[in-house]
Amino acid sequence: MASRVGRFYGAGLLKSNNGVIGQICKFATAQEKSSGRKKILSTLGVITGGLGALLFSLDQSVKASDLELHPPKNPWSHKGLFNALDHQSIRRGYEVYKQVCAACHSLKYVAYRDLVGVTHTEEEAKAEAEQVQVTDGPDDQGNMFQRPGKLSDYMPSPYPNPEAARAANNGAFPPDLSYIVGARHGGEDYIFALLTGYTEAPAGVNLREGQYYNPYFPGGALAMGQLLFNESAEYEDGTPPTASQLAKDICTFLKWTAEPEHDDRKRMIIKMLGIFSLLFVTSYYYKRHKWMTIKTRKIEYRPKN
């Protein structure tokens, strides 16, 4: 009797334990499902918020760039794979820089010796360098002094320091033009469009004093006014100095200052193609000579009788 009661009691306890364990498992499963739903909802919320922020930023960027134009592509003579820079245009561009741009912008990474063999002869480059006074020293007395420039000197800056440059330009700092073509999206196309793209500000665009409207400049408000007009500079070779000609020549010159190795690089490409073509022909002939007898041989199986 006692054993029977024990069996019934044990069976009941087992059923009871199974029920408790089942409830615990169901509760844990419900908790996991609830936490999984929360994770999914939070993930969806983050994604939705990110998409909303992206759409908002795109909308604002489109609104901000409504009045900003992309520069058109121009048929530059040096754009081809084997085309070199127009060195006469580079020389004319240097004249435009010296007469117009040098009043505000520097070329601190270009030395007068860089002009030798590109735009000027050595004597002409020396004469150009001697036209400027360079601060040198100290001398035997410990004082700085002025001397005529030499080929090893770099082109001087129009301002002694950045603060003086900003003070002379209503707070705007004129950038150095040595690598400006490589530093701006669009390269020489952007510089050309900027120099020739000045126009009246459209309705709704307010410019502060000392600002000018240019649709190719981000924001449209530019502290530099239009500088290139017809006959605003003179060429030694007698080329008509129209505004577009001046802009084209200064862009070619700045392309050279940004990439002085431009012609050497393309010359190296021509040499490389010639050498590799010769090596390819030689390698192909050697391969045919070595493998022709192997690839054209005929293997015949003759079983022994």
C-alpha positions in Angstrom: 0.0 0.0 0.0 2.8 2.4 1.0 4.7 1.6 -2.2 1.6 2.2 -4.3 1.0 5.6 -2.6 4.7 6.4 -3.1 4.4 5.6 -6.8 1.3 7.8 -7.1 2.9 10.6 -5.1 6.1 10.4 -7.3 4.1 10.4 -10.5 2.1 13.4 -9.3 5.2 15.2 -8.3 6.8 14.5 -11.6 3.7 15.8 -13.4 3.8 18.9 -11.2 7.4 19.5 -11.9 6.9 19.0 -15.6 4.1 21.6 -15.5 6.3 24.1 -13.6 9.2 23.5 -16.0 6.8 23.8 -19.0 5.5 27.1 -17.6 9.1 28.3 -17.0 10.0 27.3 -20.6 7.0 29.0 -22.0 7.7 32.2 -20.0 11.4 32.1 -21.2 10.3 31.6 -24.8 7.8 34.5 -24.5 10.6 36.7 -23.0 12.9 35.8 -25.9 10.2 36.5 -28.4 9.5 39.8 -26.8 13.2 40.8 -26.6 13.6 39.7 -30.3 10.7 41.9 -31.3 12.1 44.8 -29.3 15.5 44.3 -31.1 13.8 44.2 -34.5 11.7 47.2 -33.7 14.7 49.2 -32.5 16.7 48.2 -35.6 13.9 49.3 -37.8 13.7 52.5 -35.9 17.4 53.2 -36.4 17.2 52.4 -40.1 14.1 54.5 -40.5 15.7 57.4 -38.7 18.9 57.1 -40.8 16.9 57.1 -44.0 15.0 60.1 -42.9 18.2 62.0 -42.0 19.7 61.0 -45.4 16.7 62.2 -47.3 16.7 65.4 -45.3 20.4 66.0 -46.0 20.0 65.2 -49.7 17.0 67.6 -49.9 19.0 70.4 -48.2 22.0 69.7 -50.4 19.9 69.9 -53.5 18.4 73.2 -52.3 21.9 74.5 -51.5 23.2 73.6 -54.9 20.3 74.9 -57.0 22.3 78.0 -57.9 25.6 76.3 -58.3 26.7 75.2 -61.8 29.1 72.5 -62.8 31.9 73.6 -65.1 31.6 72.4 -68.7 34.2 70.3 -70.3 36.6 72.2 -72.5 38.7 70.7 -75.4 42.1 71.3 -73.9 45.0 70.6 -76.2 46.8 68.6 -73.4 43.9 66.2 -72.6 44.9 63.4 -74.9 47.0 60.4 -73.8 49.9 61.5 -75.9 49.3 65.3 -76.0 51.7 67.7 -74.3 51.1 71.1 -72.8 51.1 74.1 -75.0 54.4 75.8 -73.9 53.6 79.0 -75.7 50.3 79.1 -73.8 52.2 78.4 -70.5 54.4 81.4 -71.2 51.5 83.7 -72.0 49.8 82.4 -68.8 52.9 83.4 -66.8 52.5 86.9 -68.2 48.9 86.9 -67.2 49.8 85.8 -63.7 52.5 88.4 -63.4 50.3 91.3 -64.6 47.0 90.3 -63.0 47.1 87.5 -60.5 50.4 88.2 -58.7 48.8 91.2 -56.9 46.9 88.9 -54.6 47.9 85.3 -55.2 51.3 83.6 -54.5 53.2 80.8 -56.2 55.4 79.9 -53.3 56.2 76.4 -54.6 57.4 77.6 -58.0 61.0 78.7 -58.4 62.4 80.8 -61.2 64.7 77.9 -62.2 61.5 75.9 -63.0 60.8 78.3 -65.9 64.1 77.3 -67.7 63.4 75.0 -70.6 59.7 75.3 -70.2 58.7 78.9 -70.9 62.0 80.9 -70.8 65.6 80.4 -71.6 68.1 80.6 -68.7 69.0 84.2 -69.5 65.3 85.2 -69.6 64.6 83.4 -66.3 67.5 85.2 -64.7 66.2 88.5 -65.9 62.7 87.6 -64.5 64.2 86.7 -61.1 66.3 89.9 -61.0 63.1 92.0 -61.3 62.1 91.2 -57.7 63.8 92.0 -54.4 64.3 89.1 -52.0 64.9 89.5 -48.3 68.2 87.7 -47.4 70.6 87.5 -44.5 71.7 88.0 -41.9 74.8 89.7 -43.1 78.1 90.1 -41.1 76.4 92.7 -38.9 73.4 90.5 -38.2 71.0 92.5 -40.3 68.6 91.3 -43.1 69.1 92.9 -46.5 67.4 93.1 -49.9 69.0 91.6 -53.0 67.9 90.9 -56.5 66.4 87.5 -57.0 68.2 84.5 -58.4 67.2 81.3 -60.2 67.1 79.4 -57.0 64.6 81.8 -55.4 60.9 81.0 -55.2 58.3 83.5 -56.5 57.6 86.0 -53.7 54.2 86.3 -52.0 52.4 89.6 -52.3 51.8 89.8 -48.6 54.2 89.3 -45.7 51.8 87.0 -43.7 48.3 85.6 -43.9 46.9 88.2 -41.5 48.0 91.0 -43.9 46.4 89.2 -46.8 43.1 88.9 -45.0 43.2 92.5 -43.9 43.7 93.6 -47.5 40.9 91.5 -48.8 38.0 92.1 -46.4 38.8 89.0 -44.3 39.2 86.6 -47.3 42.6 84.8 -47.7 43.7 84.5 -51.4 44.9 80.9 -51.8 48.3 80.0 -53.2 47.9 79.0 -56.9 50.8 76.5 -57.1 48.6 73.4 -56.9 45.2 75.0 -57.3 44.3 73.0 -60.4 44.8 69.7 -58.7 43.1 70.9 -55.5 39.8 71.9 -57.1 37.2 69.4 -58.5 37.1 69.9 -62.2 40.7 71.1 -62.5 41.3 73.6 -65.2 37.7 73.5 -66.4 36.6 74.8 -63.0 39.2 77.6 -63.0 38.3 78.7 -66.5 34.6 78.7 -65.7 35.2 80.6 -62.5 37.3 83.3 -64.2 34.8 83.8 -67.0 31.5 83.1 -65.1 30.8 86.3 -63.2 27.3 87.5 -63.5 24.6 89.5 -61.7 23.2 87.9 -58.6 19.7 86.5 -59.1 16.7 87.6 -57.2 16.8 86.4 -53.6 20.6 86.2 -53.3 22.0 88.8 -51.0 25.6 89.6 -51.2 27.6 91.4 -48.5 29.9 94.4 -49.3 32.9 93.3 -51.2 31.3 90.0 -52.5 30.6 89.1 -56.1 28.3 86.5 -57.5 29.7 83.5 -59.4 27.5 80.5 -60.0 30.4 78.2 -60.3 31.7 79.0 -56.8 30.2 77.0 -54.0 27.6 79.2 -52.3 27.8 81.8 -55.1 29.4 84.5 -53.0 33.0 85.2 -53.9 35.3 87.8 -52.5 37.4 88.0 -55.7 35.9 90.2 -58.3 36.2 89.7 -62.0 39.7 90.4 -63.1 40.0 89.2 -66.7 38.5 91.5 -69.3 39.4 92.2 -72.9 42.9 93.8 -73.0 43.4 93.6 -69.2 46.9 92.2 -69.9 49.4 92.4 -72.7 51.2 89.6 -74.6 54.7 89.9 -75.8 54.0 87.7 -78.9 51.1 89.9 -80.0 48.3 87.5 -79.3 44.9 89.3 -79.0 44.3 89.5 -75.2 40.6 88.7 -75.1 39.1 87.6 -71.7 38.7 84.0 -72.8 42.3 83.9 -74.2 43.6 85.3 -70.9 41.6 82.7 -68.9 42.7 79.8 -71.2 46.4 80.8 -70.9 46.4 81.2 -67.1 44.6 77.9 -66.7 47.3 76.2 -68.9 50.0 77.8 -66.8 48.4 76.7 -63.5 48.0 73.2 -65.0 51.8 73.2 -65.5 52.5 74.5 -62.0 50.3 71.8 -60.5 51.8 69.0 -62.7 55.3 70.1 -63.8 56.0 66.4 -64.7 53.0 66.3 -67.1 55.0 66.1 -70.3 57.7 63.8 -68.8 55.0 61.4 -67.7 53.4 61.2 -71.1 56.8 60.8 -72.7 57.5 57.9 -70.3 54.2 56.3 -71.4 55.3 56.5 -75.0 58.6 54.9 -74.2 56.9 52.2 -72.1 54.5 51.3 -74.8 57.4 51.0 -77.3 59.5 48.9 -75.1 56.7 46.6 -74.0 55.5 46.2 -77.6 59.0 45.1 -78.6 59.2 42.7 -75.6 55.8 41.3 -76.4 56.8 40.5 -80.0 60.0 39.0 -78.9 58.3 36.9 -76.3 55.6 35.7 -78.7 58.3 34.7 -81.3 60.3 32.8 -78.6 57.2 31.0 -77.4 56.3 30.0 -80.9 59.8 28.8 -81.6 60.1 26.7 -78.4 56.6 25.2 -78.4 55.9 24.8 -82.0 57.6 21.4 -82.2 55.9 20.2 -79.0 52.4 21.4 -79.9 52.5 20.1 -83.5 53.9 16.7 -82.8 51.8 13.6 -83.3 51.9 10.8 -80.7 51.1 7.4 -82.1 50.5 4.3 -80.1 51.8 1.1 -81.6 51.0 -1.9 -79.5 53.4 -4.8 -79.7 52.1 -7.9 -81.5 
